[in-house]
Each structure stands twice: as structure tokens, then as C-alpha cells.
């Protein structure tokens, strides 16, 4: 996973449009587009601002594999249910 992919995925995971991201980082919209496309190298100052806006540290941004926000993750055999429903079910099992 490349840094530009991580930036895009973290931005989307935080529900930030590219315009909002540009405004919050102080980086121009066109430069943000180039950063996410991998056609603009990042300065250390830009990396620091991006990390602050995305709420991640530099190591995480540079190396982490961020889940794709557009990909549905389903684990075989898993059941998803509201937390309260799960608590009720577990309570009944204890009785």
C-alpha cells in the first residue's frame, strides 16, 4: 500500500471531501489531488499537516494497510447485530 493510497483511504474513512481535506491541511486542492494520485512528492511539512488532520502518526500513515472504505468486509460465519441485541442475547444465555 502506498502513502498516497493511505492518505486517500484515511480521508474517506474520516468522511472528508477532497475540498475539506485541502482546506484543513492548508494544501491547495490541486496539490491534494496530485498527492492522492501519487504525482506530487510530499514535503515534511505537508506530511505533518496531513497526519494532524487525519489523526494518525507518521509511521502509521507511511506503513499501515488501511482498509478500503468502499470494500465490504465480511468474515465467514460472522453475524453482525446491534450491540444492545447482542447484550440481550448473552444475558439470556447466562440464565
C-alpha positions in Angstrom: 0.0 0.0 0.0 1.4 3.4 -1.0 1.4 6.5 1.1 -0.9 8.3 -1.4 -3.4 5.3 -1.2 -3.3 5.5 2.6 -3.9 9.3 2.6 -7.0 8.8 0.3 -8.4 5.9 2.4 -7.9 7.7 5.7 -9.5 10.8 4.3 -12.5 8.9 3.1 -12.7 6.9 6.4 -13.0 10.3 8.1 -15.7 11.4 5.7 -13.7 14.3 4.4 -14.2 15.5 0.9 -11.1 16.4 -1.0 -12.1 20.1 -0.7 -12.5 19.8 3.1 -9.2 18.0 3.3 -7.4 20.7 1.3 -8.9 23.4 3.5 -8.0 21.7 6.7 -4.4 20.9 5.7 -3.8 24.2 4.0 -2.7 22.4 0.9 -4.2 23.5 -2.4 -6.9 21.4 -3.9 -4.9 20.7 -7.0 -1.9 19.6 -4.9 -4.1 17.4 -2.8 -5.4 15.7 -5.9 -1.8 15.2 -7.1 -0.7 13.8 -3.7 -3.6 11.3 -3.8 -2.7 10.4 -7.4 0.9 9.9 -6.4 2.2 12.6 -8.8 3.4 15.1 -6.2 6.1 14.3 -3.7 5.3 15.3 -0.1 7.3 17.7 1.9 7.9 17.0 5.6 5.6 20.0 6.5 2.8 18.6 4.3 3.1 15.1 5.9 2.9 16.7 9.4 -0.2 18.7 8.4 -1.8 15.7 6.8 -1.1 13.5 9.8 -2.7 16.1 12.1 -5.9 16.3 10.0 -6.2 12.6 9.6 -5.4 11.9 13.3 -2.6 9.4 12.6 1.2 9.4 13.3 3.7 9.5 10.5 4.7 5.8 10.9 1.1 4.7 10.6 0.5 6.9 7.5 3.6 5.6 5.8 3.3 1.9 6.6 -0.2 0.9 7.7 -2.5 -1.0 5.5 -5.7 0.9 5.7 -9.0 -1.0 5.0 -10.6 0.2 1.8 -13.7 2.1 2.8 -15.5 1.0 -0.3 -14.9 -2.7 0.3 -17.4 -4.6 2.5 -15.5 -6.7 5.0 -17.4 -9.9 5.9 -15.8 -12.6 7.9 -17.1 -16.1 7.1 -19.5 -17.2 9.7 -19.8 -13.8 11.4 -23.1 -12.3 12.5 -23.5 -8.6 12.8 -26.1 -7.3 15.1 -26.7 -4.2 17.2 -24.8 -4.1 20.5 -27.9 -4.0 22.6 -29.3 -7.0 20.9 -26.1 -8.9 21.5 -26.1 -7.9 25.2 -29.7 -9.2 25.5 -28.8 -12.5 23.8 -25.8 -13.0 26.0 -27.9 -12.2 29.1 -30.5 -14.8 28.1 -27.7 -17.4 27.6 -26.5 -16.8 31.2 -30.0 -17.6 32.6 
